[in-house]
Amino acid sequence: SKQNYSQNMSLPSLEQDAIPNCPNANISVETDLSRNPAIEPRDASTLTQEQQLLLNDVKIQHRLHNEKYIRQHPELLALVKGFMKRILIERPDNVEKFAGAYFTDPNLKETYKE
């Protein structure tokens, strides 16, 4: 019996206001792999050209949204620079533990006052 490799492939859903002016944020594409015998089941995760273009559009919108947020909050750059400087100076063995201590330090806010 012939197997049907039909699969509903969709990009992750995004909140409506997460990416303003992005009509392709919520897309769902139905693919029927049984129509093309040259496509094997392992190819089911491959995006079509249209899906890749839509995904690229969503990625660009995310980058623009993130860039806008970062520009609105210049303190983020100062925090990251300060953290990286301390990491490179102190070179802790456990970076995750160091980061936890660094970002929960009650005096951190005083360090980055404008």
Summary of the structure (lengths in Angstrom):
residues: 114
radius of gyration: 22.5
end to end distance: 70.9
largest distance: 70.9
contacts: 220
relative contact order: 0.11
helix: 54%
strand: 9%
